[in-house]
Structure formats: structure tokens, C-alpha cells
Amino acid sequence: MQMKRDRSVFLAEVFLRVALAASFLSAVADRFGMWGAPGEPGVAWGAWDPFVAYVGLLNWFAPAMLHEPLGWVATIAEVILAIGLLIGWKLRWFAWASGALLLVFAVTMTIATGIKSPLDYSVFTAAAGSFLLAAISKRLSSDETSIV
């Protein structure tokens, strides 16, 4: 029975890592137009400029000259975190960092646009999943959880 439980936890952990990484990479792909052009169905931004405008909306308190650098910081962080989650190296750290970033996104979205947006995009759920991943990963080595 214990072996079956450990296997199911391992499989759930791998699924969560891939799902979180895919979500980060999908958001990055969207802001570079890889999911389609601005205004097309299912496309959030479709290009860098609409993404920077959204960064400005969420970071209304920051000077306009910082909106693009903030967009780059978020983009680079999302790519690095996605790679870390997929590789599994320092998994606990990458999971905590992912949770922290997602929680910052969720709180910022809530303040700027209201609670509906982060709930609709499951940002709180993804943050919680990241924190859960960090909690369950502390007992496993990166060799055991690596998927690449």
C-alpha cells in the first residue's frame, strides 16, 4: 500500500511540475505572439506592447518608464522558473519561488483589477500548487524527481 501511495504522489508531483511550467511558458509565448495576434480568441496579449500595457495596469503605482523593465523581469523569471521546475534541480527552491511569484501576481491583479481576474485565471490555485510542490518535494532528491 505504501509503495502505491508513493508512486501516486510522485506522479502527481511530476504532473504538477509540468502543468506549472507549461503555464509559465504559455504566458511567455502569448506575449510574443506565439498563440496568435492581439484580439484573436483565446489570446491574452498577442504581442509585447499589449503585455507591457497590462504590466502598467497591474503596476499602476510604478512610473511608466519601469513598466517595460518589469515586464522583462517577469518574463525572464517565468522562463527560469519553468526550466527549473522541469529539470527538477533545487526543486524545492524553484517551487517556493514559483509560488511567491504567482502570489505576487495574484495580489497585484486583485488590487488593480479586483478578485475576479486572478480567480478566473487560477493564479491563487497555481500559487497554492507551487507551495504544495515545495512542501512535498523536500523529502525527495532531484535525482528521484527529475523528468529530463
N, C-alpha and C positions, 0 to 999 in steps of 0.2 A: 504494500500500500504506500509506503514512504517513497519508494522508487517512482511510482506513478505520479505522485504529487510533485516530486522534484522535477520530473520531466514536464509536467504541465506548467509549472512555474517558469521553467527555462523557456518553453515555447511561448508563453505569454510575454516573457521579458523580451525575447527576440522580436516578436510581433510589435510590441510597444516601441522598441528602438527603431524599427524600420518605419513604423507609422509616423513617429515624431520627426525622423529625418526626412521622410518624404514630404511632410507638411512644410518643413522649413524650406526645402529645395523647391517645392511647388510655388511658394510665395515669392522666392527669388526669381524663378522662371517667369512668373507673371509680370513682375516689374520690368523685365527685359523683353516683354512682348512674345514670349515663347508659347503662351496659351492663347494668343490672339491679340487683336488690336483693341485699343480703348473703345468701350461701348458695346463690344460684342457680348453675347450671352455667356455668362459664367466667367467673365474676365473682370478681375477687380481693378487693375490699373492698365495693363496692356502696354505700358511704356514707362520710362524712368520719370518723366515730368509729372504725370498724374500721381505717381507714387510719392514724389517729393512734395506735391501739394497736400497729400494725405498726411505725410510726416508733419507738415506745417500745421494742419488741422489738429493733430494729436498733441503737438508740442507748441501750442498757441502762446505759451509763456516764454519761449525761446526766441531770440532775434531771428529774423528771416534769413540772415546770412548763415545761420547754423543749421537750417533745415536740410540742405543737401548733405553736409558732412554727417549729420545724424542719420540720414538715410543710408549713407555708405557704411557707417559703423554698424547699424542694424543688419544690413545685408551681409557684410563680412562675418559678423558674429553668427548669423544664421547658417552660413556655409560651413564655418569651422565647427559649430556645434553638430550639424548634420553629419559631417565626416567623423567626428569623434564618436557619435552615437553608433554609427555603422561599424566602425573599426572595433570599438569596444575597449580601447586603451584608456586607462583612467576613467572608466565608465561612470563611476560614482560622481566624480567631479563634473564630467560633461552633463550628466543627468541633473545635478544640482544647478549648474549654470543654465541649462535649458529651462528648468523650472523658474529660476529667478528672472530670466529674460522674458519668458511668457507671462509671468505675473506682473512684471513692469508694463508689458504691452496691455494686459487686461485692465490694470488700474488706470493707465493713461487713456485707454479707449473709453472706459467708464466715465472718467472725469470730463473728457472732451465731447463725447457723443451720447452718453447715457449707458445704462446697463444692457440694453438690448443687443447692441453690436457685439460685445465680447461673448455674450451668451449664444447668439446666433452662430458665431464662428468658433464656438467651443474653446475659446482661449483659456478660460479657467480650467476646463476639463484637461486640456493638454498640459497646463502647468501642474495640475494635480498628478497626472500620469507621470510627468517627469520626476516629481518629488517621490512618488511611489517607486519608480525605477531606481532612484538613488538609494532608497531605503532597502530594497530587496537585493541590490547589486553588491552591497558591502560584504556579503558572505561569499561571493563568487569571484574568482580571479578573472582577469581579462582573457586568459587562455581558454577558460571554460565558456566564456560568453561571446567570443569573437565570432563573427559571421562571415568575415572575409579572410 
